[in-house]
């Protein structure tokens, strides 16, 4: 898992995968782990989602990037941005190709949503299942995109009142406050 700005802890449990997926690109500085099919295959492997033996193709990569950016838009909503109907439709569109089924872990585990396929569509299905799980358990609203438009890093808001706006107060929060000061301060003549 990537180092988190402001030394924040990674999102808890299964939501960490969604956070890692959205943060597979550093919007401000790069790199983009999903810039190539090989990079996406490495990301899948590092996150315990094996790429299919046939590999990752350009269509898989395009769908993954499209889903990542739609999820980032939903995380902006979690941080006070207005609803993004296009992002919601995009998630629904990608999800249609990533069917989920009810499955049981070996043993006495409870049922859970599992991907119906074992290819890249299945990996994207796992990510979507984690989103649904987070919505169900109430943790989804705490995963946010940094409100600094140059950053948009996905972070988990552990504040009691869920009021964190930036991934790092020391960097993005200070930057935003300086911008407000510069543009909101009276002009000297």
N, C-alpha and C positions, 0 to 999 in steps of 0.2 A: 504494500500500500504506500502511496506517496506520502511524503512529509506534509503535514497540514499547516497552513499559515497560522501565525499566532499561537503555535504549539497546541492547537485544538486537538482533542481526541477524535479519532475516526468515528463515524456513525456506528451505532451499536448493531450487533448481530447481522442479520441478512441485509439490512439497509446499507451496509458498508460496500456491498457489490454495486449497488446503484450509484453510490457516491463515487466509487472508483471509475465506473463507466462514464459518468458525466465529466469527471476530472481527467479523462484520458487525453484531454488537450488543455494546455495552459493558454487560455485565450489571449492573455497579454504578451507572453514571452515565447510560447511554444515550448516544447515540440508537441506535435499532434501524433499520438500513438496510433491513431487510425488513419494516418496519411497514406498508408500502403496496405495491401493485403497481408504482407508478411508482418507488418507491425500489429495489425489486428489479430493475426494468429498468435503472436507473442502475448498480446494482452489477454486473449482468451485463455491461453495456457497458464499464465501467471495467476489468473483469477479462478483456476480450477474448472474452466469450461473448455474442454478439449475441442480443438478445431477438428473438423471431419477429415478422414484420411485423404479425401480428394482435395483438401485445402479450402481456402477462402477465396471466393471469386469477387470480381468488381461489383456485382449486384449485391452480394452479401455486405460488402464494405459500404456501399452507398446507403443501404437500408440501415446499417448500424449507425452511421454518422447522422442520418436523418432522425433516427430515434433518439440518439444522444442529444441533439439540439432541441428536439421537441420536449424531452424531459427537462432540459435546462430551462426552457420557457416556463414549464410548470413549476419549477423550483423558484423562478422569479415571482410567480404568483404567490408562492408560500412566503415570500418576503415583501408582500404588499403591492406587487404590480397588478394591473388589471388582468382579468381572465384573457387568455389567448386561444380563441376558438380554433385557429389554424393548427396550433400545437396539439390541441385535444383531438382534432380530426386526424392528424398525422399519427399520433400514438394508436388510435383506433385502426387506421389503415395498415400500419406495420403489424399490429397485433393479429389482424386477420390471417396473416401468413405464418403465425407462430402459435398454433393451437396448444392449449393446455388441457390436461386431464387430471382427474382426481387420482391420487396414488397414495400408497402407504409405505412408510419406511419399514425395512425388515424389523420384526419385533412388535412392540406394543405402541409404536408412535402413532400420533393422530394423522388423519388424512391431510394432504396438502396438494396444492396445485403443482403439477409437474409438466414439463414439456412433452408433447406427443412425438416429437422428432428428436433425433440425436445429432443433428447437423447445426449449422449456424442459426437456423430458425429456432432450434431448441434452445440455444444459448440466449438468444434475444427473448425467448419465452421465459427463461429463468429470471432474467432481469425484470420483465413485466410482472411475473408472479411475485417477485420481491416488492415491487411497487404496491401491488394489491394487498400483500400481507402487511405492509407498513400503513396503508390507509386503514385497514381493518384494526390494527393494534394501536392506532393513534399516533404513531411516530412520524408519519409522512409529513405532517405540517412543520415538523422541526428541521427537516432537510430543506435547505434554502440555497439559492444562488446569491452570492455577494451582490449587494446593491450598487457597488462601484462598477459602472458600465464597462470599464476597461478590464475588469477582473472576471467577474461572474463565476468564481470558484464555488463549487458545491461544499457547504459546510453544515455541520449538525449543530443546531442551536440548543444548548443545554441550559440556557438561562431560565430562571424560574417562570418569568412572565412571557417567554418566547419572543423577546424584543430585539435580539441581536440582528443587526442589519448587514454587518461586514464580516468577511472571513477573518480579518485581523484588524483590530482597532488601531494598532500601531502603524499599519501601512494604509489600508484602504479607508479606514475611518478617518485617519488624519488627513489623507488626501482629499476626501469628500468635504471635510470641515474647512480645509484651506480653500477649496474651490468656492464654497459658500461665502467664506470671509472675503475673498478677492472680488467676487462678483456681486456680493451683497453690501459691501462697504461703500460708504459715500465716496464719490470721486473728488480728488483734490484738484483745484484749479491753479 
